[in-house]
Amino acid sequence: MKKNKYNKKFLVNIKIFTAIITFTLIIVCGHIYYNNGFVLNNLTTFIDNKIKDKEVCSFKKENKKFVYPLGNIIGIKADTDGVLVIGYEEENVEYIGGIQIGDNIVEINKERVKDSQDVFEILKNLNKLNKNPDMVEVKFERDNIYKKENIKLKNDGEKLKLGLWVRDKISGVGTMTFYNPENNKIGAIGHAIKDTDTNELLKIRNGRIYRPKNIRIVKSTEDKIGYIKGDYENSDIVGKFLNNADIGISGEFVSEKGKDLKLGHKEMQLMEVGDVNEVKKGKAYILFEDKNKNITSFEIKIEDIVTSRGNHKEIIINVVDKNLIDYTGGIVQGMSGAPIIQNNKIIGAVTHVSKEDSKKGYGILINEMIKL
């Protein structure tokens, strides 16, 4: 009986010991499994990160650039930096002195001139201080060189005049080309804003970009080039610009105004900037705002790539899309800046229309505009 009693007790102890050993093994194995899993997960993450790092490094090495192609019609207004001489009241060199048409006046008697009102105020004050002022010193810019001339004033009995016609404001319609998220810059129109009378590039002091309302397109015909009309007198400013160069204008969106262009949405996705060597003759597309204000692609044909004045590469294009021809008659004034797409890359922008044939025109390569 005692033997059986001790045997039962021994069996109970064995079971308890076995249970403890089993439980301990479960904890140990679970801990090892958890740690191994943690290590494996971290290793996987590390590998993934390394792959991503490698992709980023490769991306940087390839030096690719991406922008949002646009194609939106915009209204442009700008105040010049100084006043541009566009003509003479009389052909009398005696009081006009050495000032030429196309000169940009920036100072009179060492007082800053921003606009035509400044010219009026400076001469008005001179008349009060000196009853018979004969001459003023005028500082002006010509061909990027600043010069000074002493100008004989004209007195009509009531007020003093320089005897010059000047301009200090411009306005017009164009098309936005791209938005660069890397530097928050927008590029537009693909060529310089120039004075219509003198053909001089304007120095911009304050440029503003608007979204015009009631856009109307006067179609191009065989006899005349069409144009875009739009109301933007009371429109909100969506952007500002100061840079006005041969290859276009550049600036920034005002606050969150760029959101209505649907950047980053289905309609507007980032697109790779094409290299100059990738541009080929043949099929391409331009992006332009249709009558429903949607950005639409229209087929064109690139006929040639040539070197233009200023050593810039120029694209010669031909509109072949029936829908665009029905809509605009080809290329119209105000379409300057419309992005040109080829092989899913933005490669350029429309700049000018041919005077002989409105279906033919010219464009600038995007690698030029991206430098703005």
C-alpha positions as CSV (number, residue, x, y, z in Angstrom):
1,M,0.0,0.0,0.0
2,K,2.8,2.4,0.9
3,K,4.6,1.6,-2.3
4,N,1.5,2.5,-4.3
5,K,1.1,5.6,-2.3
6,Y,4.6,6.7,-3.0
7,N,4.3,5.8,-6.7
8,K,1.2,8.0,-7.0
9,K,2.9,10.9,-5.3
10,F,5.9,10.4,-7.6
11,L,3.7,10.4,-10.7
12,V,2.0,13.6,-9.6
13,N,5.4,15.3,-9.0
14,I,6.5,14.1,-12.5
15,K,3.4,15.6,-14.1
16,I,3.9,19.0,-12.3
17,F,7.6,19.0,-13.3
18,T,6.7,18.2,-16.9
19,A,4.1,20.9,-17.0
20,I,6.6,23.5,-15.6
21,I,9.2,22.5,-18.2
22,T,6.6,22.6,-21.0
23,F,5.4,26.1,-19.9
24,T,9.0,27.3,-19.7
25,L,9.8,26.0,-23.2
26,I,6.7,27.7,-24.6
27,I,7.8,31.0,-23.0
28,V,11.4,30.6,-24.2
29,C,10.4,29.5,-27.7
30,G,7.8,32.3,-27.9
31,H,10.4,34.9,-26.9
32,I,12.9,33.5,-29.4
33,Y,10.2,33.5,-32.1
34,Y,9.2,37.1,-31.2
35,N,12.8,38.3,-31.2
36,N,13.6,36.5,-34.5
37,G,10.4,37.9,-36.0
38,F,11.4,41.4,-34.8
39,V,14.9,41.0,-36.3
40,L,13.4,39.6,-39.5
41,N,10.9,42.4,-39.7
42,N,13.6,45.0,-39.0
43,L,15.8,43.4,-41.6
44,T,13.1,43.5,-44.2
45,T,12.4,47.1,-43.4
46,F,16.1,47.8,-43.6
47,I,16.3,46.1,-47.0
48,D,13.2,48.0,-48.2
49,N,14.7,51.3,-47.0
50,K,18.0,50.4,-48.8
51,I,16.1,49.7,-52.0
52,K,14.2,52.9,-51.7
53,D,17.5,54.8,-50.9
54,K,19.0,53.1,-54.0
55,E,16.0,54.2,-56.1
56,V,16.3,57.8,-54.8
57,C,20.1,57.8,-55.4
58,S,19.5,56.5,-59.0
59,F,16.8,59.1,-59.5
60,K,19.2,61.9,-58.4
61,K,22.0,60.5,-60.6
62,E,19.7,60.5,-63.6
63,N,18.9,64.1,-62.7
64,K,15.3,63.9,-63.8
65,K,12.9,66.8,-63.2
66,F,9.2,66.8,-62.9
67,V,6.6,69.6,-63.2
68,Y,2.9,70.0,-63.4
69,P,2.0,70.9,-67.1
70,L,-0.8,73.5,-67.1
71,G,-2.5,75.1,-70.2
72,N,-4.8,77.5,-68.3
73,I,-5.7,80.8,-70.0
74,I,-4.6,83.7,-67.8
75,G,-4.9,87.5,-67.7
76,I,-1.7,89.5,-67.2
77,K,-1.2,93.0,-65.8
78,A,2.1,94.6,-64.9
79,D,3.5,97.9,-63.8
80,T,6.9,98.7,-65.3
81,D,10.0,99.5,-63.3
82,G,10.4,103.1,-64.4
83,V,8.6,104.6,-67.4
84,L,9.3,103.5,-71.0
85,V,9.7,106.2,-73.7
86,I,7.4,105.4,-76.6
87,G,7.4,108.6,-78.5
88,Y,7.9,112.4,-78.7
89,E,5.3,115.1,-78.4
90,E,7.2,117.0,-81.1
91,E,10.1,116.2,-83.3
92,N,12.3,118.7,-81.5
93,V,15.7,117.5,-80.4
94,E,16.4,120.8,-78.6
95,Y,14.4,119.9,-75.5
96,I,14.4,116.1,-75.9
97,G,18.1,115.8,-75.7
98,G,19.7,112.4,-76.0
99,I,16.6,110.4,-74.9
100,Q,15.6,107.8,-77.4
101,I,12.4,105.8,-78.0
102,G,12.8,102.6,-76.0
103,D,14.8,104.1,-73.1
104,N,13.5,103.4,-69.6
105,I,13.6,106.4,-67.3
106,V,14.3,105.5,-63.7
107,E,15.3,108.9,-62.1
108,I,14.8,112.6,-62.6
109,N,17.1,114.9,-60.7
110,K,18.1,111.9,-58.5
111,E,14.5,111.2,-57.5
112,R,13.2,107.7,-58.1
113,V,10.7,107.2,-60.9
114,K,8.4,104.2,-60.7
115,D,5.6,105.3,-62.9
116,S,4.2,108.3,-64.9
117,Q,2.6,109.8,-61.8
118,D,6.1,110.1,-60.3
119,V,7.2,112.1,-63.4
120,F,4.2,114.4,-63.0
121,E,4.9,115.0,-59.3
122,I,8.6,115.6,-59.6
123,L,8.1,118.2,-62.4
124,K,5.3,119.8,-60.4
125,N,7.5,120.2,-57.3
126,L,10.3,121.6,-59.4
127,N,8.0,124.2,-60.8
128,K,7.0,125.2,-57.2
129,L,10.6,125.5,-56.0
130,N,12.0,127.2,-59.1
131,K,9.8,129.5,-61.2
132,N,11.9,129.0,-64.3
133,P,13.7,125.6,-64.2
134,D,15.3,125.0,-67.6
135,M,17.0,121.6,-67.3
136,V,16.7,118.3,-65.4
137,E,19.0,115.4,-65.1
138,V,17.4,112.2,-66.4
139,K,18.8,108.8,-65.6
140,F,17.7,106.0,-67.9
141,E,18.4,102.4,-68.9
142,R,19.2,101.5,-72.5
143,D,20.4,98.0,-73.6
144,N,21.0,97.1,-69.9
145,I,23.3,100.1,-69.5
146,Y,22.4,103.1,-67.2
147,K,23.1,106.6,-68.6
148,K,22.4,110.2,-67.7
149,E,21.4,113.1,-69.9
150,N,20.5,116.7,-69.2
151,I,17.1,117.5,-70.8
152,K,15.7,120.9,-71.5
153,L,12.2,121.1,-70.1
154,K,9.1,122.3,-72.0
155,N,6.9,124.8,-70.3
156,D,3.4,125.2,-71.7
157,G,2.5,128.0,-69.3
158,E,0.8,125.9,-66.7
159,K,3.0,122.9,-66.1
160,L,6.4,121.5,-67.0
161,K,6.9,118.6,-69.4
162,L,9.7,116.4,-70.7
163,G,8.1,116.4,-74.1
164,L,8.0,112.6,-74.1
165,W,5.2,110.0,-74.4
166,V,5.8,107.3,-71.7
167,R,4.2,104.1,-70.7
168,D,4.1,102.5,-67.3
169,K,1.5,99.7,-67.5
170,I,0.7,96.8,-69.7
171,S,-2.0,94.1,-69.9
172,G,-2.8,91.1,-72.0
173,V,-3.8,87.4,-72.2
174,G,-1.5,84.4,-72.3
175,T,-1.3,80.7,-71.2
176,M,0.4,79.1,-68.2
177,T,3.0,76.5,-69.0
178,F,4.0,74.7,-65.8
179,Y,4.2,74.7,-62.1
180,N,7.4,73.5,-60.5
181,P,6.8,72.1,-57.0
182,E,10.6,72.0,-56.4
183,N,10.9,75.8,-56.2
184,N,7.2,76.8,-56.1
185,K,7.6,78.6,-59.4
186,I,5.1,79.0,-62.3
187,G,6.2,79.6,-65.9
188,A,4.1,81.1,-68.6
189,I,3.8,82.5,-72.2
190,G,7.2,81.3,-73.4
191,H,8.4,84.7,-74.6
192,A,9.1,88.1,-73.2
193,I,6.5,90.8,-72.6
194,K,7.4,93.6,-74.9
195,D,6.1,97.1,-75.5
196,T,3.8,97.1,-78.6
197,D,5.1,100.4,-79.9
198,T,8.9,100.0,-79.3
199,N,9.3,96.2,-79.2
200,E,11.5,96.7,-76.1
201,L,11.5,94.1,-73.3
202,L,9.7,95.7,-70.3
203,K,11.3,95.9,-66.9
204,I,8.6,94.7,-64.5
205,R,8.1,96.2,-61.0
206,N,4.9,94.5,-60.1
207,G,3.3,91.7,-62.3
208,R,0.0,90.1,-61.6
209,I,-1.7,87.0,-63.0
210,Y,-5.5,86.6,-63.1
211,R,-8.0,83.9,-64.0
212,P,-10.1,85.7,-66.6
213,K,-13.9,85.4,-66.8
214,N,-16.1,85.1,-69.8
215,I,-13.3,83.9,-72.1
216,R,-14.1,84.3,-75.8
217,I,-12.0,83.1,-78.7
218,V,-12.0,84.9,-82.0
219,K,-11.0,82.2,-84.5
220,S,-8.1,82.5,-86.8
221,T,-9.0,82.7,-90.5
222,E,-7.0,82.7,-93.8
223,D,-7.1,86.5,-93.6
224,K,-6.2,87.3,-90.0
225,I,-4.8,85.8,-86.8
226,G,-7.4,85.1,-84.1
227,Y,-7.1,86.1,-80.4
228,I,-8.4,85.4,-76.9
229,K,-10.5,87.8,-75.0
230,G,-11.4,87.7,-71.4
231,D,-12.6,89.9,-68.5
232,Y,-10.3,90.1,-65.6
233,E,-10.8,93.7,-64.3
234,N,-12.5,92.4,-61.2
235,S,-10.9,89.0,-61.1
236,D,-8.9,87.7,-58.1
237,I,-5.1,87.7,-58.4
238,V,-3.9,84.0,-58.6
239,G,-0.2,84.8,-59.0
240,K,2.5,87.4,-59.1
241,F,5.7,87.7,-61.2
242,L,8.7,90.0,-61.6
243,N,10.9,87.9,-63.9
244,N,10.3,88.9,-67.6
245,A,12.8,87.3,-70.0
246,D,13.2,86.3,-73.6
247,I,12.1,82.8,-72.6
248,G,8.9,83.8,-70.7
249,I,7.8,85.0,-67.4
250,S,8.0,83.3,-64.0
251,G,6.5,83.9,-60.6
252,E,4.5,82.3,-57.8
253,F,0.9,81.5,-56.9
254,V,-0.7,83.8,-54.4
255,S,-1.4,81.8,-51.2
256,E,-3.6,78.8,-52.1
257,K,-4.9,80.2,-55.4
258,G,-3.2,77.4,-57.4
259,K,-5.6,74.8,-55.9
260,D,-8.3,75.6,-58.4
261,L,-6.0,74.3,-61.1
262,K,-6.4,70.8,-59.6
263,L,-2.7,70.2,-59.1
264,G,-2.0,66.7,-58.0
265,H,-5.5,65.5,-59.0
266,K,-6.4,63.2,-61.9
267,E,-6.5,66.1,-64.3
268,M,-3.1,67.4,-63.4
269,Q,-0.3,64.9,-62.6
270,L,3.4,65.5,-62.4
271,M,5.1,65.0,-65.7
272,E,8.8,64.4,-66.5
273,V,10.7,67.2,-68.2
274,G,12.0,66.0,-71.5
275,D,15.6,66.5,-72.5
276,V,16.4,68.5,-75.6
277,N,17.9,65.4,-77.2
278,E,14.6,63.5,-76.8
279,V,12.6,65.9,-78.9
280,K,11.8,64.4,-82.3
281,K,9.9,65.3,-85.4
282,G,6.5,63.9,-85.6
283,K,3.4,63.5,-83.4
284,A,3.1,65.6,-80.3
285,Y,0.3,67.4,-78.3
286,I,-0.4,70.8,-76.8
287,L,-2.5,71.3,-73.7
288,F,-5.0,74.1,-73.8
289,E,-8.2,75.1,-72.0
290,D,-11.3,74.1,-74.0
291,K,-14.7,76.0,-74.1
292,N,-15.7,74.1,-70.9
293,K,-12.5,75.3,-69.1
294,N,-11.1,71.7,-69.1
295,I,-7.5,71.2,-70.0
296,T,-7.5,69.2,-73.2
297,S,-4.8,67.7,-75.3
298,F,-4.8,68.5,-79.0
299,E,-2.6,66.8,-81.6
300,I,0.1,68.7,-83.4
301,K,3.0,67.7,-85.6
302,I,6.6,68.8,-84.9
303,E,8.0,69.6,-88.3
304,D,11.5,70.8,-87.4
305,I,13.8,71.9,-84.5
306,V,16.1,74.8,-85.4
307,T,18.3,77.4,-83.6
308,S,16.8,80.8,-83.5
309,R,18.0,84.2,-82.5
310,G,19.7,84.3,-79.1
311,N,21.0,80.8,-79.7
312,H,17.7,79.3,-78.4
313,K,16.3,76.0,-79.9
314,E,13.0,76.6,-81.5
315,I,10.3,74.0,-82.4
316,I,8.3,74.5,-85.6
317,I,4.8,73.0,-85.2
318,N,1.7,72.4,-87.3
319,V,-1.8,72.0,-85.8
320,V,-3.5,68.8,-87.2
321,D,-6.2,68.3,-84.6
322,K,-9.7,68.9,-86.2
323,N,-11.2,69.7,-82.8
324,L,-8.7,72.5,-82.1
325,I,-9.0,73.9,-85.7
326,D,-12.8,74.0,-85.2
327,Y,-12.4,75.7,-81.8
328,T,-9.7,78.3,-82.5
329,G,-8.8,78.0,-86.2
330,G,-5.3,76.9,-85.3
331,I,-2.9,79.0,-83.1
332,V,-4.3,82.3,-81.8
333,Q,-2.8,85.2,-79.9
334,G,-3.0,84.4,-76.2
335,M,-2.1,80.8,-76.7
336,S,1.5,81.5,-76.1
337,G,2.7,79.3,-73.2
338,A,0.5,76.3,-74.0
339,P,2.6,73.2,-73.0
340,I,3.9,70.8,-75.7
341,I,3.9,67.1,-74.8
342,Q,5.7,64.3,-76.6
343,N,6.1,60.7,-75.4
344,N,4.4,61.6,-72.0
345,K,7.0,64.2,-71.3
346,I,6.7,68.0,-71.3
347,I,9.1,69.2,-74.0
348,G,8.2,72.8,-74.7
349,A,5.6,75.6,-75.1
350,V,3.9,77.4,-77.9
351,T,5.4,81.0,-78.4
352,H,4.2,82.4,-81.8
353,V,1.9,81.9,-84.7
354,S,2.9,82.1,-88.3
355,K,1.6,85.2,-90.1
356,E,1.2,83.2,-93.3
357,D,-0.7,80.2,-91.9
358,S,-2.5,80.2,-88.5
359,K,-2.2,76.4,-88.3
360,K,1.6,76.7,-88.1
361,G,3.6,78.2,-85.3
362,Y,6.7,78.1,-83.1
363,G,7.6,76.9,-79.7
364,I,10.4,77.0,-77.2
365,L,12.0,74.0,-75.6
366,I,11.1,73.4,-71.9
367,N,14.7,73.1,-70.8
368,E,15.1,76.8,-71.6
369,M,11.9,77.9,-69.7
370,I,12.7,75.8,-66.7
371,K,15.7,78.0,-66.0
372,L,13.5,81.0,-65.3
